[in-house]
Amino acid sequence: MTVPLIGVLALQGDVVDHMRALEAAGAKAVPVRRAAELDAVDGLVIPGGESTAMSKLLEAFDLFDPVKKRLDEGMPAFGSCAGMIMLADEVLDGRPDQRSFGVIPMTVRRNAFGRQVDSFETEIGIEGISGAPFRAVFIRAPWVERVGDGVAVLGRVENGGDSGDAPDGRIVAVRAGACLATSFHPEVTPDARVHEYFVDMVRGTAAEPAVR
């Protein structure tokens, strides 16, 4: 697979910037709004936005079950911010009626770093991504409070929120098999390394990280 075809779920969120970053990372990017479009892609990006609204839109567009089926079959997926919430098997501080795909065994807390006014940027190291620390942008971001079997922690952040019960820092980037998730928005920076990592996952060339 030389140039993978990667879809970006185009119901809500920063679709255009994710597509730009994927193209910069060596993939062909297409928006996905219908099941037929989903069937054609090699991987899927679930962008940020508002997770409860995204859950409702997936139902309204009859996309929730087709996406869930592809994920269960092993389709690579990358979720950023609200996309991380959508991939989790447990969501804290969510609405009772919202649904998630449940493909990464982890507990995610919505809006954990605070409201829009609490947005911040910081540099973090991400396992599997070489070079300088990544400049991560957090906007009403979640964090991960629990990881289950088979989930590798790729990145943590110390500032933002109360980390008193997380002495090693809050978990903000994880990988579980074919699924990647970040609390932050890599698509809003000119640095395409997170997307390059995901493109390599789709190609099957990204080394599996150690699970600790």
Beta strands, then each sheet from edge to edge (+ up, - down):
strand 1: 5-9
strand 2: 28-32
strand 3: 43-46
strand 4: 77-80
strand 5: 88-92
strand 6: 104-109
strand 7: 120-124
strand 8: 134-138
strand 9: 143-147
strand 10: 152-157
strand 11: 170-176
strand 12: 179-182
sheet 1: 2+ 1+ 3+ 4+ 12+ 11- 10+
sheet 2: 5+ 6+ 9-
sheet 3: 7+ 8-
end
